Amino acid sequence: QVQLVESGGGSVQAGGSLTLSCAASGMIFGVNVMGWYRQAPGKQRDLVAVITSGSRTNYGEDVEGRFTISRDNAKKNAVTLQMNSLKPEDTAVYYCKANLATPSAPSFWSDHWGQGTQVTVSS
Protein backbone atom coordinates (compact mmCIF):
# COMPACT_ATOMS: atom_id res chain seq x y z
CA GLN A 1 0.00 0.00 0.00
CA VAL A 2 1.34 3.40 -0.97
CA GLN A 3 0.88 6.41 1.27
CA LEU A 4 1.61 10.09 0.74
CA VAL A 5 2.29 11.86 4.01
CA GLU A 6 2.06 15.66 3.97
CA SER A 7 3.26 18.10 6.58
CA GLY A 8 3.89 21.80 7.07
CA GLY A 9 0.53 23.47 6.59
CA GLY A 10 -0.69 26.17 8.93
CA SER A 11 -1.61 29.82 9.25
CA VAL A 12 0.51 32.79 8.35
CA GLN A 13 0.07 36.49 7.66
CA ALA A 14 0.29 37.90 4.17
CA GLY A 15 3.88 38.25 3.05
CA GLY A 16 5.00 35.35 5.17
CA SER A 17 6.41 31.94 4.26
CA LEU A 18 5.54 28.30 4.78
CA THR A 19 7.18 25.07 3.75
CA LEU A 20 5.20 21.99 2.79
CA SER A 21 6.71 18.52 2.65
CA CYS A 22 5.41 15.32 1.13
CA ALA A 23 6.89 11.84 1.31
CA ALA A 24 5.69 8.74 -0.49
CA SER A 25 6.09 5.48 1.40
CA GLY A 26 5.25 1.83 0.87
CA MET A 27 6.02 -0.58 -1.94
CA ILE A 28 7.21 1.79 -4.68
CA PHE A 29 8.95 0.79 -7.91
CA GLY A 30 9.49 4.35 -9.09
CA VAL A 31 8.08 7.87 -9.01
CA ASN A 32 7.61 9.77 -12.26
CA VAL A 33 6.13 13.13 -11.27
CA MET A 34 5.44 14.45 -7.81
CA GLY A 35 3.99 17.73 -6.70
CA TRP A 36 1.27 19.87 -5.24
CA TYR A 37 -2.23 20.96 -6.15
CA ARG A 38 -4.60 23.16 -4.18
CA GLN A 39 -8.32 23.59 -3.78
CA ALA A 40 -10.06 26.59 -2.28
CA PRO A 41 -13.69 26.36 -1.10
CA GLY A 42 -16.06 26.29 -4.06
CA LYS A 43 -13.26 26.09 -6.61
CA GLN A 44 -11.63 23.35 -8.66
CA ARG A 45 -8.35 21.72 -7.75
CA ASP A 46 -5.52 23.55 -9.50
CA LEU A 47 -1.85 22.93 -10.18
CA VAL A 48 0.59 24.57 -7.78
CA ALA A 49 3.90 22.96 -8.73
CA VAL A 50 5.25 19.61 -9.90
CA ILE A 51 8.70 18.14 -10.38
CA THR A 52 9.70 15.20 -12.56
CA SER A 53 12.16 12.42 -11.84
CA GLY A 54 14.60 14.42 -13.95
CA SER A 55 14.00 17.50 -11.78
CA ARG A 56 12.09 19.44 -14.42
CA THR A 57 9.55 21.74 -12.78
CA ASN A 58 6.25 23.26 -13.75
CA TYR A 59 4.35 25.93 -11.82
CA GLY A 60 0.87 27.33 -11.80
CA GLU A 61 0.90 30.88 -13.13
CA ASP A 62 -0.44 32.25 -9.84
CA VAL A 63 2.59 31.04 -7.88
CA GLU A 64 5.44 31.35 -10.37
CA GLY A 65 8.28 33.35 -8.83
CA ARG A 66 6.98 32.94 -5.28
CA PHE A 67 6.94 29.19 -4.75
CA THR A 68 9.77 26.71 -5.30
CA ILE A 69 9.45 22.95 -5.49
CA SER A 70 12.44 20.69 -4.98
CA ARG A 71 13.27 17.10 -4.29
CA ASP A 72 14.18 16.30 -0.69
CA ASN A 73 17.68 14.89 -1.00
CA ALA A 74 17.56 13.51 2.54
CA LYS A 75 14.53 11.34 1.78
CA LYS A 76 13.73 9.15 -1.16
CA ASN A 77 10.49 9.90 -2.97
CA ALA A 78 9.93 13.17 -1.15
CA VAL A 79 9.43 16.76 -2.23
CA THR A 80 9.41 20.14 -0.54
CA LEU A 81 7.40 23.21 -1.53
CA GLN A 82 8.81 26.51 -0.29
CA MET A 83 6.10 29.17 -0.35
CA ASN A 84 7.19 32.80 -0.03
CA SER A 85 5.35 36.12 -0.28
CA LEU A 86 2.10 34.39 0.57
CA LYS A 87 -1.16 36.13 -0.27
CA PRO A 88 -4.67 35.65 1.13
CA GLU A 89 -5.66 34.12 -2.21
CA ASP A 90 -3.17 31.30 -1.56
CA THR A 91 -5.52 30.06 1.16
CA ALA A 92 -6.59 26.52 0.26
CA VAL A 93 -6.18 22.86 1.06
CA TYR A 94 -2.93 21.73 -0.53
CA TYR A 95 -2.76 18.17 -1.84
CA CYS A 96 0.34 16.19 -2.68
CA LYS A 97 0.16 13.98 -5.75
CA ALA A 98 2.58 11.36 -7.02
CA ASN A 99 2.49 9.47 -10.31
CA LEU A 100 4.17 6.19 -9.50
CA ALA A 101 4.42 2.46 -10.12
CA THR A 102 4.60 -0.40 -7.65
CA PRO A 103 6.84 -3.50 -7.86
CA SER A 104 3.82 -5.72 -8.54
CA ALA A 105 2.99 -3.69 -11.68
CA PRO A 106 6.13 -1.79 -12.72
CA SER A 107 4.75 -0.73 -16.11
CA PHE A 108 1.49 0.63 -14.69
CA TRP A 109 1.84 4.24 -13.57
CA SER A 110 -1.01 5.77 -11.60
CA ASP A 111 -1.78 8.87 -9.55
CA HIS A 112 -1.85 8.76 -5.77
CA TRP A 113 -3.08 11.62 -3.56
CA GLY A 114 -2.37 12.70 -0.02
CA GLN A 115 -5.06 13.69 2.47
CA GLY A 116 -4.41 17.40 2.11
CA THR A 117 -3.06 20.06 4.43
CA GLN A 118 -4.67 23.43 5.13
CA VAL A 119 -2.82 26.65 4.36
CA THR A 120 -4.45 29.85 5.60
CA VAL A 121 -3.05 33.29 4.79
CA SER A 122 -4.57 36.25 6.61
CA SER A 123 -4.43 39.85 5.44
C-alpha positions as CSV (number, residue, x, y, z in Angstrom):
1,Q,0.0,0.0,0.0
2,V,1.3,3.4,-1.0
3,Q,0.9,6.4,1.3
4,L,1.6,10.1,0.7
5,V,2.3,11.9,4.0
6,E,2.1,15.7,4.0
7,S,3.3,18.1,6.6
8,G,3.9,21.8,7.1
9,G,0.5,23.5,6.6
10,G,-0.7,26.2,8.9
11,S,-1.6,29.8,9.3
12,V,0.5,32.8,8.4
13,Q,0.1,36.5,7.7
14,A,0.3,37.9,4.2
15,G,3.9,38.2,3.0
16,G,5.0,35.3,5.2
17,S,6.4,31.9,4.3
18,L,5.5,28.3,4.8
19,T,7.2,25.1,3.7
20,L,5.2,22.0,2.8
21,S,6.7,18.5,2.7
22,C,5.4,15.3,1.1
23,A,6.9,11.8,1.3
24,A,5.7,8.7,-0.5
25,S,6.1,5.5,1.4
26,G,5.2,1.8,0.9
27,M,6.0,-0.6,-1.9
28,I,7.2,1.8,-4.7
29,F,8.9,0.8,-7.9
30,G,9.5,4.3,-9.1
31,V,8.1,7.9,-9.0
32,N,7.6,9.8,-12.3
33,V,6.1,13.1,-11.3
34,M,5.4,14.4,-7.8
35,G,4.0,17.7,-6.7
36,W,1.3,19.9,-5.2
37,Y,-2.2,21.0,-6.2
38,R,-4.6,23.2,-4.2
39,Q,-8.3,23.6,-3.8
40,A,-10.1,26.6,-2.3
41,P,-13.7,26.4,-1.1
42,G,-16.1,26.3,-4.1
43,K,-13.3,26.1,-6.6
44,Q,-11.6,23.4,-8.7
45,R,-8.4,21.7,-7.8
46,D,-5.5,23.5,-9.5
47,L,-1.9,22.9,-10.2
48,V,0.6,24.6,-7.8
49,A,3.9,23.0,-8.7
50,V,5.2,19.6,-9.9
51,I,8.7,18.1,-10.4
52,T,9.7,15.2,-12.6
53,S,12.2,12.4,-11.8
54,G,14.6,14.4,-14.0
55,S,14.0,17.5,-11.8
56,R,12.1,19.4,-14.4
57,T,9.6,21.7,-12.8
58,N,6.2,23.3,-13.8
59,Y,4.4,25.9,-11.8
60,G,0.9,27.3,-11.8
61,E,0.9,30.9,-13.1
62,D,-0.4,32.3,-9.8
63,V,2.6,31.0,-7.9
64,E,5.4,31.3,-10.4
65,G,8.3,33.3,-8.8
66,R,7.0,32.9,-5.3
67,F,6.9,29.2,-4.8
68,T,9.8,26.7,-5.3
69,I,9.4,22.9,-5.5
70,S,12.4,20.7,-5.0
71,R,13.3,17.1,-4.3
72,D,14.2,16.3,-0.7
73,N,17.7,14.9,-1.0
74,A,17.6,13.5,2.5
75,K,14.5,11.3,1.8
76,K,13.7,9.1,-1.2
77,N,10.5,9.9,-3.0
78,A,9.9,13.2,-1.1
79,V,9.4,16.8,-2.2
80,T,9.4,20.1,-0.5
81,L,7.4,23.2,-1.5
82,Q,8.8,26.5,-0.3
83,M,6.1,29.2,-0.4
84,N,7.2,32.8,0.0
85,S,5.4,36.1,-0.3
86,L,2.1,34.4,0.6
87,K,-1.2,36.1,-0.3
88,P,-4.7,35.6,1.1
89,E,-5.7,34.1,-2.2
90,D,-3.2,31.3,-1.6
91,T,-5.5,30.1,1.2
92,A,-6.6,26.5,0.3
93,V,-6.2,22.9,1.1
94,Y,-2.9,21.7,-0.5
95,Y,-2.8,18.2,-1.8
96,C,0.3,16.2,-2.7
97,K,0.2,14.0,-5.8
98,A,2.6,11.4,-7.0
99,N,2.5,9.5,-10.3
100,L,4.2,6.2,-9.5
101,A,4.4,2.5,-10.1
102,T,4.6,-0.4,-7.7
103,P,6.8,-3.5,-7.9
104,S,3.8,-5.7,-8.5
105,A,3.0,-3.7,-11.7
106,P,6.1,-1.8,-12.7
107,S,4.8,-0.7,-16.1
108,F,1.5,0.6,-14.7
109,W,1.8,4.2,-13.6
110,S,-1.0,5.8,-11.6
111,D,-1.8,8.9,-9.6
112,H,-1.8,8.8,-5.8
113,W,-3.1,11.6,-3.6
114,G,-2.4,12.7,0.0
115,Q,-5.1,13.7,2.5
116,G,-4.4,17.4,2.1
117,T,-3.1,20.1,4.4
118,Q,-4.7,23.4,5.1
119,V,-2.8,26.6,4.4
120,T,-4.5,29.9,5.6
121,V,-3.1,33.3,4.8
122,S,-4.6,36.2,6.6
123,S,-4.4,39.8,5.4
